[in-house]
Amino acid sequence: MATIKSSYLGNLRTQSIHLQSSTNLMTDAPVDNNGKGEKFSPTDLVASALGSCMVTIMGIIAARHDVDLDGLTWEVTKIMQASPRKIEEIKIDFSWENPVQDEVLIQKLKNGAKTCPVALSLDPTIKQTLSFDF
């Protein structure tokens, strides 16, 4: 059974609907690639998915230890390669206002992030640069 149903809307814009939740997501081509840049680009979604997946796995690990990740934020920087046009690097900077003071758990969280399903699914030529401000 399908997970997502998508359609082309014209003008380099797409729409995808998550069938289980009916959540709607649209994309545009970026301005530097003939698009309007009014929505996430497909490669923006890849970069965003990496950060979200990492934090989801960290959240699972934290919950096992009765720890709340409240205050955890991250910024994603996507760097594109010109030719062939593809993602060259994804940088993610994590920050946590009130981190747990357990170094063993902190290391488990970092290791979990690095081995999330999206991180493991990306082509190994895409550099994943992570910084943890905690």
VMD Tcl script that builds the backbone (N, CA, C; Angstrom):
set m [mol new atoms 402]
animate dup $m
set s [atomselect $m all]
$s set {name element resname resid chain x y z} {
  {N N MET 1 A 0.835 -1.184 0.000}
  {CA C MET 1 A 0.000 0.000 0.000}
  {C C MET 1 A 0.878 1.246 0.000}
  {N N ALA 2 A 0.495 2.226 -0.786}
  {CA C ALA 2 A 1.255 3.469 -0.901}
  {C C ALA 2 A 1.245 4.239 0.411}
  {N N THR 3 A 2.306 4.997 0.633}
  {CA C THR 3 A 2.432 5.856 1.807}
  {C C THR 3 A 2.083 7.304 1.467}
  {N N ILE 4 A 2.454 7.709 0.230}
  {CA C ILE 4 A 2.318 9.097 -0.199}
  {C C ILE 4 A 1.757 9.114 -1.618}
  {N N LYS 5 A 0.856 10.042 -1.889}
  {CA C LYS 5 A 0.357 10.250 -3.253}
  {C C LYS 5 A 0.758 11.664 -3.668}
  {N N SER 6 A 1.391 11.779 -4.827}
  {CA C SER 6 A 1.931 13.067 -5.263}
  {C C SER 6 A 1.428 13.437 -6.650}
  {N N SER 7 A 1.493 14.743 -6.930}
  {CA C SER 7 A 1.114 15.222 -8.258}
  {C C SER 7 A 1.931 16.458 -8.612}
  {N N TYR 8 A 2.090 16.650 -9.910}
  {CA C TYR 8 A 2.780 17.829 -10.438}
  {C C TYR 8 A 1.751 18.921 -10.651}
  {N N LEU 9 A 1.996 20.108 -10.115}
  {CA C LEU 9 A 1.043 21.204 -10.188}
  {C C LEU 9 A 1.392 22.226 -11.257}
  {N N GLY 10 A 2.505 22.019 -11.949}
  {CA C GLY 10 A 2.964 22.988 -12.941}
  {C C GLY 10 A 3.934 23.975 -12.339}
  {N N ASN 11 A 4.662 24.662 -13.202}
  {CA C ASN 11 A 5.616 25.686 -12.758}
  {C C ASN 11 A 6.621 25.169 -11.746}
  {N N LEU 12 A 7.064 23.926 -11.913}
  {CA C LEU 12 A 8.080 23.289 -11.078}
  {C C LEU 12 A 7.639 23.128 -9.625}
  {N N ARG 13 A 6.333 22.983 -9.412}
  {CA C ARG 13 A 5.775 22.790 -8.069}
  {C C ARG 13 A 5.123 21.407 -7.998}
  {N N THR 14 A 5.320 20.739 -6.846}
  {CA C THR 14 A 4.685 19.444 -6.624}
  {C C THR 14 A 3.882 19.481 -5.333}
  {N N GLN 15 A 2.967 18.542 -5.216}
  {CA C GLN 15 A 2.186 18.380 -3.996}
  {C C GLN 15 A 2.207 16.910 -3.622}
  {N N SER 16 A 2.417 16.628 -2.352}
  {CA C SER 16 A 2.388 15.264 -1.839}
  {C C SER 16 A 1.443 15.213 -0.649}
  {N N ILE 17 A 0.678 14.145 -0.587}
  {CA C ILE 17 A -0.247 13.948 0.522}
  {C C ILE 17 A 0.122 12.654 1.235}
  {N N HIS 18 A 0.380 12.761 2.525}
  {CA C HIS 18 A 0.653 11.604 3.368}
  {C C HIS 18 A -0.698 10.932 3.605}
  {N N LEU 19 A -0.864 9.727 3.064}
  {CA C LEU 19 A -2.172 9.096 3.037}
  {C C LEU 19 A -2.732 8.773 4.423}
  {N N GLN 20 A -1.899 8.388 5.361}
  {CA C GLN 20 A -2.403 8.035 6.692}
  {C C GLN 20 A -2.946 9.244 7.440}
  {N N SER 21 A -2.287 10.399 7.285}
  {CA C SER 21 A -2.678 11.579 8.057}
  {C C SER 21 A -3.353 12.671 7.231}
  {N N SER 22 A -3.319 12.542 5.907}
  {CA C SER 22 A -3.825 13.560 4.971}
  {C C SER 22 A -3.038 14.864 5.044}
  {N N THR 23 A -1.849 14.821 5.604}
  {CA C THR 23 A -1.002 16.007 5.647}
  {C C THR 23 A -0.521 16.330 4.241}
  {N N ASN 24 A -0.553 17.611 3.908}
  {CA C ASN 24 A -0.197 18.093 2.580}
  {C C ASN 24 A 1.167 18.768 2.619}
  {N N LEU 25 A 2.007 18.464 1.640}
  {CA C LEU 25 A 3.340 19.047 1.546}
  {C C LEU 25 A 3.567 19.473 0.105}
  {N N MET 26 A 4.061 20.696 -0.079}
  {CA C MET 26 A 4.340 21.183 -1.432}
  {C C MET 26 A 5.820 21.513 -1.556}
  {N N THR 27 A 6.335 21.387 -2.774}
  {CA C THR 27 A 7.720 21.772 -3.044}
  {C C THR 27 A 7.770 22.694 -4.255}
  {N N ASP 28 A 8.813 23.482 -4.299}
  {CA C ASP 28 A 9.154 24.311 -5.453}
  {C C ASP 28 A 10.601 24.044 -5.809}
  {N N ALA 29 A 10.928 24.227 -7.066}
  {CA C ALA 29 A 12.338 24.264 -7.440}
  {C C ALA 29 A 12.932 25.537 -6.840}
  {N N PRO 30 A 14.208 25.491 -6.434}
  {CA C PRO 30 A 14.818 26.699 -5.869}
  {C C PRO 30 A 15.054 27.764 -6.941}
  {N N VAL 31 A 15.202 28.990 -6.508}
  {CA C VAL 31 A 15.415 30.115 -7.426}
  {C C VAL 31 A 16.638 29.880 -8.304}
  {N N ASP 32 A 17.704 29.303 -7.724}
  {CA C ASP 32 A 18.929 29.085 -8.511}
  {C C ASP 32 A 18.815 27.906 -9.478}
  {N N ASN 33 A 17.624 27.290 -9.541}
  {CA C ASN 33 A 17.413 26.203 -10.489}
  {C C ASN 33 A 16.050 26.367 -11.185}
  {N N ASN 34 A 15.788 27.607 -11.589}
  {CA C ASN 34 A 14.624 27.958 -12.410}
  {C C ASN 34 A 13.295 27.966 -11.672}
  {N N GLY 35 A 13.302 27.899 -10.367}
  {CA C GLY 35 A 12.051 27.841 -9.618}
  {C C GLY 35 A 11.718 29.134 -8.917}
  {N N LYS 36 A 10.610 29.093 -8.202}
  {CA C LYS 36 A 10.141 30.254 -7.443}
  {C C LYS 36 A 10.752 30.309 -6.045}
  {N N GLY 37 A 11.133 29.164 -5.512}
  {CA C GLY 37 A 11.704 29.129 -4.168}
  {C C GLY 37 A 10.727 29.529 -3.086}
  {N N GLU 38 A 9.430 29.349 -3.325}
  {CA C GLU 38 A 8.414 29.741 -2.354}
  {C C GLU 38 A 8.093 28.641 -1.343}
  {N N LYS 39 A 8.593 27.453 -1.586}
  {CA C LYS 39 A 8.370 26.300 -0.705}
  {C C LYS 39 A 9.717 25.610 -0.508}
  {N N PHE 40 A 9.733 24.585 0.344}
  {CA C PHE 40 A 10.926 23.751 0.431}
  {C C PHE 40 A 11.214 23.178 -0.950}
  {N N SER 41 A 12.483 23.058 -1.292}
  {CA C SER 41 A 12.851 22.312 -2.496}
  {C C SER 41 A 12.962 20.841 -2.098}
  {N N PRO 42 A 12.938 19.935 -3.069}
  {CA C PRO 42 A 13.124 18.521 -2.712}
  {C C PRO 42 A 14.417 18.266 -1.938}
  {N N THR 43 A 15.505 18.942 -2.315}
  {CA C THR 43 A 16.751 18.714 -1.581}
  {C C THR 43 A 16.713 19.348 -0.191}
  {N N ASP 44 A 15.941 20.436 -0.015}
  {CA C ASP 44 A 15.729 20.979 1.333}
  {C C ASP 44 A 15.059 19.934 2.220}
  {N N LEU 45 A 14.099 19.203 1.641}
  {CA C LEU 45 A 13.398 18.177 2.412}
  {C C LEU 45 A 14.342 17.062 2.834}
  {N N VAL 46 A 15.279 16.704 1.957}
  {CA C VAL 46 A 16.261 15.682 2.312}
  {C C VAL 46 A 17.075 16.151 3.512}
  {N N ALA 47 A 17.563 17.383 3.447}
  {CA C ALA 47 A 18.375 17.920 4.541}
  {C C ALA 47 A 17.563 18.033 5.824}
  {N N SER 48 A 16.329 18.503 5.707}
  {CA C SER 48 A 15.452 18.611 6.872}
  {C C SER 48 A 15.130 17.239 7.443}
  {N N ALA 49 A 14.908 16.265 6.565}
  {CA C ALA 49 A 14.606 14.900 7.015}
  {C C ALA 49 A 15.756 14.325 7.826}
  {N N LEU 50 A 16.983 14.639 7.427}
  {CA C LEU 50 A 18.133 14.136 8.173}
  {C C LEU 50 A 18.102 14.651 9.608}
  {N N GLY 51 A 17.927 15.955 9.783}
  {CA C GLY 51 A 17.875 16.513 11.137}
  {C C GLY 51 A 16.707 15.975 11.943}
  {N N SER 52 A 15.535 15.907 11.332}
  {CA C SER 52 A 14.353 15.404 12.035}
  {C C SER 52 A 14.506 13.942 12.431}
  {N N CYS 53 A 15.086 13.139 11.547}
  {CA C CYS 53 A 15.299 11.733 11.843}
  {C C CYS 53 A 16.284 11.580 13.006}
  {N N MET 54 A 17.348 12.354 12.969}
  {CA C MET 54 A 18.340 12.279 14.045}
  {C C MET 54 A 17.711 12.598 15.393}
  {N N VAL 55 A 16.898 13.644 15.439}
  {CA C VAL 55 A 16.286 14.036 16.703}
  {C C VAL 55 A 15.210 13.035 17.127}
  {N N THR 56 A 14.535 12.435 16.169}
  {CA C THR 56 A 13.555 11.402 16.510}
  {C C THR 56 A 14.234 10.225 17.206}
  {N N ILE 57 A 15.363 9.782 16.672}
  {CA C ILE 57 A 16.097 8.675 17.299}
  {C C ILE 57 A 16.634 9.104 18.661}
  {N N MET 58 A 17.128 10.331 18.757}
  {CA C MET 58 A 17.588 10.831 20.050}
  {C C MET 58 A 16.428 10.861 21.049}
  {N N GLY 59 A 15.239 11.226 20.583}
  {CA C GLY 59 A 14.066 11.251 21.446}
  {C C GLY 59 A 13.691 9.869 21.950}
  {N N ILE 60 A 13.813 8.865 21.093}
  {CA C ILE 60 A 13.537 7.483 21.507}
  {C C ILE 60 A 14.515 7.059 22.598}
  {N N ILE 61 A 15.795 7.356 22.379}
  {CA C ILE 61 A 16.824 7.002 23.369}
  {C C ILE 61 A 16.580 7.747 24.671}
  {N N ALA 62 A 16.287 9.038 24.578}
  {CA C ALA 62 A 16.048 9.844 25.778}
  {C C ALA 62 A 14.853 9.300 26.568}
  {N N ALA 63 A 13.782 8.947 25.869}
  {CA C ALA 63 A 12.585 8.435 26.550}
  {C C ALA 63 A 12.883 7.145 27.310}
  {N N ARG 64 A 13.760 6.310 26.763}
  {CA C ARG 64 A 14.144 5.073 27.457}
  {C C ARG 64 A 14.833 5.368 28.790}
  {N N HIS 65 A 15.394 6.561 28.904}
  {CA C HIS 65 A 16.100 6.959 30.125}
  {C C HIS 65 A 15.311 8.005 30.920}
  {N N ASP 66 A 14.033 8.132 30.610}
  {CA C ASP 66 A 13.156 9.098 31.282}
  {C C ASP 66 A 13.705 10.520 31.234}
  {N N VAL 67 A 14.247 10.880 30.066}
  {CA C VAL 67 A 14.804 12.221 29.853}
  {C C VAL 67 A 13.969 12.920 28.785}
  {N N ASP 68 A 13.710 14.201 29.003}
  {CA C ASP 68 A 12.957 15.016 28.054}
  {C C ASP 68 A 13.950 15.863 27.248}
  {N N LEU 69 A 13.786 15.894 25.945}
  {CA C LEU 69 A 14.671 16.699 25.093}
  {C C LEU 69 A 14.172 18.136 24.936}
  {N N ASP 70 A 13.309 18.570 25.827}
  {CA C ASP 70 A 12.777 19.929 25.763}
  {C C ASP 70 A 13.921 20.931 25.672}
  {N N GLY 71 A 13.789 21.882 24.750}
  {CA C GLY 71 A 14.829 22.889 24.555}
  {C C GLY 71 A 15.863 22.520 23.511}
  {N N LEU 72 A 15.765 21.320 22.931}
  {CA C LEU 72 A 16.699 20.909 21.875}
  {C C LEU 72 A 16.263 21.539 20.558}
  {N N THR 73 A 17.174 22.232 19.908}
  {CA C THR 73 A 16.910 22.833 18.602}
  {C C THR 73 A 18.061 22.480 17.667}
  {N N TRP 74 A 17.845 22.683 16.372}
  {CA C TRP 74 A 18.910 22.428 15.413}
  {C C TRP 74 A 18.730 23.301 14.186}
  {N N GLU 75 A 19.848 23.621 13.570}
  {CA C GLU 75 A 19.864 24.376 12.317}
  {C C GLU 75 A 20.538 23.525 11.263}
  {N N VAL 76 A 19.954 23.540 10.076}
  {CA C VAL 76 A 20.440 22.722 8.969}
  {C C VAL 76 A 20.950 23.635 7.866}
  {N N THR 77 A 22.138 23.330 7.365}
  {CA C THR 77 A 22.694 24.028 6.209}
  {C C THR 77 A 22.955 23.001 5.122}
  {N N LYS 78 A 22.350 23.231 3.969}
  {CA C LYS 78 A 22.516 22.328 2.830}
  {C C LYS 78 A 23.447 22.985 1.832}
  {N N ILE 79 A 24.475 22.266 1.415}
  {CA C ILE 79 A 25.431 22.776 0.439}
  {C C ILE 79 A 25.295 21.935 -0.822}
  {N N MET 80 A 25.040 22.622 -1.916}
  {CA C MET 80 A 24.852 21.942 -3.200}
  {C C MET 80 A 26.148 21.937 -4.011}
  {N N GLN 81 A 26.358 20.862 -4.706}
  {CA C GLN 81 A 27.454 20.732 -5.671}
  {C C GLN 81 A 26.911 21.210 -7.015}
  {N N ALA 82 A 27.739 21.899 -7.799}
  {CA C ALA 82 A 27.275 22.477 -9.069}
  {C C ALA 82 A 27.101 21.437 -10.174}
  {N N SER 83 A 28.082 20.571 -10.333}
  {CA C SER 83 A 28.005 19.622 -11.450}
  {C C SER 83 A 28.613 18.285 -11.063}
  {N N PRO 84 A 27.856 17.210 -11.059}
  {CA C PRO 84 A 26.407 17.237 -11.291}
  {C C PRO 84 A 25.705 17.862 -10.100}
  {N N ARG 85 A 24.567 18.479 -10.372}
  {CA C ARG 85 A 23.819 19.156 -9.311}
  {C C ARG 85 A 23.298 18.113 -8.333}
  {N N LYS 86 A 23.806 18.185 -7.104}
  {CA C LYS 86 A 23.398 17.256 -6.052}
  {C C LYS 86 A 23.815 17.824 -4.715}
  {N N ILE 87 A 23.298 17.229 -3.654}
  {CA C ILE 87 A 23.703 17.652 -2.311}
  {C C ILE 87 A 25.137 17.189 -2.082}
  {N N GLU 88 A 25.986 18.133 -1.727}
  {CA C GLU 88 A 27.383 17.822 -1.423}
  {C C GLU 88 A 27.585 17.589 0.076}
  {N N GLU 89 A 26.916 18.426 0.874}
  {CA C GLU 89 A 27.113 18.353 2.322}
  {C C GLU 89 A 25.859 18.843 3.043}
  {N N ILE 90 A 25.575 18.213 4.177}
  {CA C ILE 90 A 24.521 18.682 5.075}
  {C C ILE 90 A 25.169 18.912 6.432}
  {N N LYS 91 A 25.072 20.160 6.890}
  {CA C LYS 91 A 25.602 20.514 8.206}
  {C C LYS 91 A 24.420 20.677 9.157}
  {N N ILE 92 A 24.535 20.069 10.325}
  {CA C ILE 92 A 23.490 20.214 11.336}
  {C C ILE 92 A 24.140 20.618 12.647}
  {N N ASP 93 A 23.674 21.738 13.181}
  {CA C ASP 93 A 24.172 22.264 14.446}
  {C C ASP 93 A 23.069 22.114 15.494}
  {N N PHE 94 A 23.314 21.225 16.457}
  {CA C PHE 94 A 22.361 20.967 17.529}
  {C C PHE 94 A 22.702 21.828 18.735}
  {N N SER 95 A 21.670 22.311 19.396}
  {CA C SER 95 A 21.843 23.087 20.616}
  {C C SER 95 A 20.774 22.642 21.608}
  {N N TRP 96 A 21.163 22.558 22.867}
  {CA C TRP 96 A 20.224 22.105 23.903}
  {C C TRP 96 A 20.374 23.023 25.091}
  {N N GLU 97 A 19.305 23.736 25.423}
  {CA C GLU 97 A 19.348 24.740 26.498}
  {C C GLU 97 A 19.711 24.148 27.851}
  {N N ASN 98 A 19.083 23.047 28.207}
  {CA C ASN 98 A 19.301 22.448 29.521}
  {C C ASN 98 A 19.611 20.963 29.357}
  {N N PRO 99 A 20.792 20.639 28.869}
  {CA C PRO 99 A 21.091 19.228 28.617}
  {C C PRO 99 A 21.210 18.422 29.894}
  {N N VAL 100 A 20.935 17.154 29.755}
  {CA C VAL 100 A 21.133 16.233 30.863}
  {C C VAL 100 A 22.627 16.201 31.191}
  {N N GLN 101 A 22.966 15.975 32.431}
  {CA C GLN 101 A 24.365 15.999 32.859}
  {C C GLN 101 A 24.968 14.597 32.950}
  {N N ASP 102 A 24.514 13.704 32.117}
  {CA C ASP 102 A 24.978 12.319 32.086}
  {C C ASP 102 A 25.779 12.108 30.804}
  {N N GLU 103 A 27.101 12.081 30.915}
  {CA C GLU 103 A 27.969 11.978 29.730}
  {C C GLU 103 A 27.755 10.689 28.944}
  {N N VAL 104 A 27.431 9.601 29.628}
  {CA C VAL 104 A 27.172 8.333 28.938}
  {C C VAL 104 A 25.918 8.466 28.083}
  {N N LEU 105 A 24.877 9.067 28.634}
  {CA C LEU 105 A 23.643 9.266 27.876}
  {C C LEU 105 A 23.868 10.249 26.728}
  {N N ILE 106 A 24.620 11.303 26.970}
  {CA C ILE 106 A 24.928 12.261 25.905}
  {C C ILE 106 A 25.595 11.544 24.731}
  {N N GLN 107 A 26.528 10.661 25.001}
  {CA C GLN 107 A 27.211 9.923 23.940}
  {C C GLN 107 A 26.234 8.986 23.214}
  {N N LYS 108 A 25.320 8.368 23.949}
  {CA C LYS 108 A 24.311 7.518 23.321}
  {C C LYS 108 A 23.424 8.335 22.381}
  {N N LEU 109 A 23.065 9.541 22.804}
  {CA C LEU 109 A 22.238 10.412 21.970}
  {C C LEU 109 A 22.970 10.782 20.682}
  {N N LYS 110 A 24.230 11.146 20.813}
  {CA C LYS 110 A 25.023 11.511 19.631}
  {C C LYS 110 A 25.198 10.323 18.698}
  {N N ASN 111 A 25.480 9.157 19.250}
  {CA C ASN 111 A 25.632 7.955 18.419}
  {C C ASN 111 A 24.320 7.591 17.740}
  {N N GLY 112 A 23.216 7.736 18.467}
  {CA C GLY 112 A 21.909 7.465 17.882}
  {C C GLY 112 A 21.627 8.377 16.707}
  {N N ALA 113 A 21.958 9.651 16.851}
  {CA C ALA 113 A 21.753 10.604 15.758}
  {C C ALA 113 A 22.528 10.178 14.515}
  {N N LYS 114 A 23.764 9.797 14.714}
  {CA C LYS 114 A 24.626 9.452 13.576}
  {C C LYS 114 A 24.197 8.178 12.856}
  {N N THR 115 A 23.379 7.361 13.518}
  {CA C THR 115 A 22.962 6.092 12.916}
  {C C THR 115 A 21.456 6.040 12.661}
  {N N CYS 116 A 20.826 7.201 12.523}
  {CA C CYS 116 A 19.394 7.213 12.220}
  {C C CYS 116 A 19.165 6.670 10.806}
  {N N PRO 117 A 17.956 6.207 10.505}
  {CA C PRO 117 A 17.696 5.620 9.184}
  {C C PRO 117 A 17.995 6.541 8.000}
  {N N VAL 118 A 17.724 7.836 8.114}
  {CA C VAL 118 A 18.029 8.734 6.990}
  {C C VAL 118 A 19.539 8.856 6.815}
  {N N ALA 119 A 20.264 9.009 7.906}
  {CA C ALA 119 A 21.728 9.113 7.813}
  {C C ALA 119 A 22.317 7.884 7.129}
  {N N LEU 120 A 21.785 6.719 7.475}
  {CA C LEU 120 A 22.295 5.477 6.894}
  {C C LEU 120 A 21.821 5.271 5.458}
  {N N SER 121 A 20.755 5.957 5.064}
  {CA C SER 121 A 20.200 5.793 3.718}
  {C C SER 121 A 20.816 6.731 2.686}
  {N N LEU 122 A 21.398 7.830 3.144}
  {CA C LEU 122 A 21.978 8.795 2.206}
  {C C LEU 122 A 23.231 8.231 1.549}
  {N N ASP 123 A 23.461 8.645 0.312}
  {CA C ASP 123 A 24.663 8.252 -0.395}
  {C C ASP 123 A 25.879 8.639 0.442}
  {N N PRO 124 A 26.848 7.743 0.597}
  {CA C PRO 124 A 28.006 8.057 1.438}
  {C C PRO 124 A 28.857 9.217 0.921}
  {N N THR 125 A 28.648 9.645 -0.319}
  {CA C THR 125 A 29.401 10.800 -0.814}
  {C C THR 125 A 28.835 12.119 -0.290}
  {N N ILE 126 A 27.636 12.084 0.311}
  {CA C ILE 126 A 27.080 13.291 0.929}
  {C C ILE 126 A 27.689 13.419 2.323}
  {N N LYS 127 A 28.471 14.458 2.501}
  {CA C LYS 127 A 29.135 14.674 3.787}
  {C C LYS 127 A 28.103 15.117 4.823}
  {N N GLN 128 A 28.109 14.480 5.973}
  {CA C GLN 128 A 27.223 14.834 7.087}
  {C C GLN 128 A 28.098 15.411 8.191}
  {N N THR 129 A 28.007 16.729 8.373}
  {CA C THR 129 A 28.820 17.421 9.365}
  {C C THR 129 A 27.914 17.821 10.525}
  {N N LEU 130 A 28.203 17.276 11.687}
  {CA C LEU 130 A 27.373 17.504 12.859}
  {C C LEU 130 A 28.140 18.221 13.950}
  {N N SER 131 A 27.459 19.142 14.631}
  {CA C SER 131 A 28.039 19.741 15.845}
  {C C SER 131 A 26.978 19.679 16.930}
  {N N PHE 132 A 27.407 19.345 18.116}
  {CA C PHE 132 A 26.516 19.209 19.259}
  {C C PHE 132 A 26.956 20.217 20.314}
  {N N ASP 133 A 26.133 21.225 20.545}
  {CA C ASP 133 A 26.426 22.227 21.557}
  {C C ASP 133 A 25.777 21.802 22.871}
  {N N PHE 134 A 26.224 20.639 23.350}
  {CA C PHE 134 A 25.778 20.138 24.659}
  {C C PHE 134 A 26.687 19.001 25.071}
}
mol reanalyze $m
mol bondsrecalc $m
mol representation Tube
mol addrep $m
